[in-house]
Amino acid sequence: MRYFAELKYDGAAYCGWQRQPDQPTVQQTLERALSTLLRTPIELTGAGRTDTGVNASYYVAHFDVAEPIADPQQILYKLDYLLPPDIAVGTLTPVPDEAHARFSAREREYRYFIEPHKNPFTRHSSWQYYVPLDVPRMNEAAARLLEFDDFTSFAKLNSNNHTNICHLLRADWQVEPSGTLCFTIRADRFLRNMVRAIVGTLVDVGRGRYTPEQFREIVAARDLSRSSGGAPAQGLFLSDIRYPTELFERRWR
């Protein structure tokens, strides 16, 4: 029987989601806890990879068990105590056998936060960047992303991607009442390091290094050497994953 787990994690202490030898990861930490509670080896399949230090305010993984879980709420209650404070699981939901946390996902959303002032309470969850940024100019540039589907200019080298094609649905900046900048980007899929590379290049637009038209030329060039360095990991959050409603609907906010 297959279950979807909805979870959140602070990625600061982990070398990403995916299991790695001799390195702490979210996947192996959660697998250990579930295996202990369910008294059977559990192997998780995640919705995708997140890199070292990247966070997830929403994430989905699936696992299979031979028999239905008798009391999912009791397992969730015990997980709260067994897992470290930086990982939380909100739901365990039975799903059809064909539901797949990664391959069934139709849309994914990331958010990136930039704090324009020094703030000791957000230093682990935002990029504290004190140079003034022209947000309308950054939004003008971000809108150009929707003209393209090949994002080789923001694809990390040697990532073994079968394709660098991604279909973007949204890319824009908003300024929160606190002054924090939030970049939201939504697509069917993302390349490794893609969002951080886009943010880093858009920040260079905001501080005047590139014009929006030059940003468009960077995207069109399909050349990683044209883009800026990636933004720091701690400001990036995987924030939403959407599936066909007949397979699964988000339950945890």
C-alpha positions in Angstrom: 0.0 0.0 0.0 1.3 3.4 -0.9 1.3 6.6 1.3 2.1 10.2 0.5 3.8 12.1 3.4 3.6 15.9 3.4 6.5 17.5 5.3 8.5 20.6 5.9 12.2 21.0 6.7 14.9 23.5 7.4 17.7 22.5 5.2 20.6 24.2 7.0 21.9 21.0 8.7 21.5 18.7 5.7 23.3 18.0 2.4 20.0 18.2 0.6 17.0 15.8 0.4 18.6 12.9 -1.4 20.4 10.1 0.5 24.2 10.3 0.4 26.9 8.1 1.9 28.4 9.6 5.1 26.4 12.8 4.8 23.3 13.9 6.7 20.3 14.2 4.4 16.6 14.7 5.0 15.6 11.5 3.2 17.7 9.2 5.4 16.8 11.0 8.6 13.1 10.5 7.8 13.6 6.9 6.6 15.2 6.0 9.8 12.4 7.4 11.9 9.6 5.8 9.9 11.4 2.4 9.8 11.7 2.5 13.6 8.0 3.4 14.1 6.6 1.1 11.4 9.0 -1.7 12.3 9.8 -2.4 8.7 12.5 -1.0 6.4 11.1 2.2 4.7 12.4 3.6 1.5 11.2 7.1 0.5 10.8 8.5 -2.9 10.8 12.3 -2.9 9.2 14.9 -5.2 12.6 16.0 -6.3 16.1 16.9 -5.1 16.8 20.0 -3.0 20.5 21.1 -2.7 22.6 21.5 0.4 21.1 24.2 2.7 17.9 24.6 0.7 14.6 24.5 2.6 11.1 23.2 2.0 8.0 24.8 3.4 6.2 22.1 1.5 7.5 18.7 0.3 6.0 15.4 -0.7 7.5 11.9 -0.5 5.9 8.4 -0.9 6.6 5.0 0.5 5.1 1.5 0.4 4.1 -0.8 3.2 2.7 -4.3 3.0 -0.3 -3.5 5.3 -2.3 -0.3 5.9 -1.1 1.8 8.8 -3.6 1.3 11.6 -3.3 4.7 13.1 -1.6 7.4 11.0 -2.3 10.1 13.5 -0.5 8.1 16.2 2.5 7.7 13.9 2.6 11.4 13.2 2.4 12.1 16.9 5.4 9.9 17.6 7.3 11.3 14.6 7.2 14.7 16.2 9.3 13.4 19.1 11.5 11.1 17.1 12.5 13.5 14.3 14.9 16.4 14.9 13.3 19.9 15.3 14.2 20.9 11.8 11.9 18.3 10.1 8.1 18.0 10.5 5.6 15.6 8.9 2.0 16.8 8.7 0.1 14.1 7.0 0.3 10.4 6.0 -2.3 9.8 3.2 -3.1 6.5 1.4 -2.9 7.1 -2.4 -3.5 4.9 -5.5 -0.6 2.6 -6.3 0.2 4.6 -9.5 0.6 7.9 -7.6 4.3 8.8 -7.6 5.7 11.7 -5.5 8.1 12.8 -8.3 6.7 11.6 -11.6 3.0 12.4 -10.9 3.8 16.0 -10.0 2.5 18.5 -12.5 3.7 21.8 -11.0 6.3 22.9 -8.5 6.8 26.2 -6.9 9.8 27.8 -5.3 10.1 31.0 -3.3 13.3 33.0 -2.7 13.5 35.6 0.1 15.8 38.6 0.2 16.0 40.7 3.4 17.1 44.2 2.7 18.2 44.9 6.3 20.2 43.0 8.8 17.9 40.9 10.8 19.3 38.3 13.3 16.0 36.3 13.2 15.9 35.7 9.4 19.6 35.1 8.8 19.0 31.4 8.2 16.0 31.8 6.0 16.8 34.7 3.7 19.6 36.3 1.8 20.5 39.5 3.7 21.4 41.8 0.9 21.9 45.4 1.7 22.4 47.0 -1.8 19.2 48.8 -2.9 17.5 46.9 -5.7 15.1 48.2 -8.4 12.2 45.7 -8.0 10.2 47.0 -11.1 13.3 46.5 -13.2 13.7 43.0 -11.8 10.1 42.2 -12.5 10.5 43.4 -16.1 13.4 41.0 -16.5 11.6 38.1 -14.7 8.7 38.4 -17.2 11.1 37.6 -20.0 11.6 34.2 -18.5 8.1 33.2 -19.6 9.2 33.7 -23.3 11.5 30.7 -23.0 11.5 27.0 -22.2 15.2 26.2 -22.6 17.1 27.2 -19.4 20.6 26.0 -20.2 21.9 29.4 -19.1 20.9 28.5 -15.5 21.6 24.7 -15.6 24.4 23.4 -13.3 27.1 21.7 -15.3 27.4 17.9 -15.1 23.9 17.4 -13.7 23.0 14.6 -16.1 19.8 16.3 -17.2 18.0 14.5 -20.0 16.7 17.9 -21.1 17.0 21.6 -20.0 13.4 22.3 -21.1 11.1 23.6 -18.4 7.7 25.2 -18.9 7.3 28.2 -16.6 3.9 29.4 -15.4 4.9 32.2 -13.1 8.0 34.3 -12.3 7.7 37.6 -10.3 8.9 39.6 -7.3 6.7 41.0 -4.6 7.7 43.3 -1.7 6.2 42.2 1.6 5.0 44.8 4.2 8.2 44.2 6.2 10.3 45.2 3.1 11.4 41.6 2.4 11.6 40.7 -1.3 10.0 37.4 -2.3 10.6 35.9 -5.7 8.0 33.2 -6.8 8.6 30.9 -9.7 6.4 28.1 -10.8 7.0 25.4 -13.5 6.4 21.8 -14.4 10.0 21.0 -13.4 13.3 22.7 -12.5 16.9 22.1 -13.2 19.5 21.7 -10.4 20.6 25.1 -9.1 18.3 26.8 -11.7 16.3 29.0 -9.3 19.4 30.2 -7.4 21.1 31.1 -10.7 18.1 33.0 -11.9 17.8 34.9 -8.6 21.5 35.8 -8.6 21.2 37.1 -12.2 18.0 39.1 -11.5 19.7 40.7 -8.5 22.3 41.9 -10.9 19.5 43.4 -12.9 18.2 45.1 -9.8 21.5 46.7 -8.9 22.1 47.9 -12.5 24.6 45.5 -13.9 22.3 44.2 -16.6 19.2 45.7 -18.3 16.1 43.6 -18.7 16.9 43.2 -22.3 20.4 42.0 -21.5 18.8 39.5 -19.1 16.7 38.3 -22.0 19.9 37.8 -24.0 21.4 35.8 -21.2 18.5 33.4 -21.2 18.4 33.2 -25.0 22.2 32.4 -25.2 21.8 29.0 -23.5 25.2 29.5 -22.0 25.9 29.1 -18.3 28.9 31.3 -18.4 26.6 34.3 -19.2 24.6 34.1 -16.0 25.6 35.4 -12.6 26.6 33.3 -9.6 23.9 31.5 -7.7 22.1 33.2 -4.8 22.8 31.7 -1.3 21.0 28.5 -0.5 19.3 29.6 2.8 16.9 32.0 1.0 15.4 29.3 -1.2 12.2 27.3 -0.3 10.4 24.7 -2.2 6.9 26.0 -1.4 4.3 24.0 -3.4 3.8 20.8 -5.4 0.6 20.0 -7.3 -0.7 16.7 -8.5 -3.7 15.6 -10.5 -6.7 15.8 -8.2 -7.7 12.2 -8.8 -4.3 11.1 -7.3 -3.7 13.6 -4.5 -4.7 17.0 -3.2 -2.6 19.1 -0.8 -3.9 18.8 2.8 -1.2 20.5 4.9 -0.6 24.2 4.9 
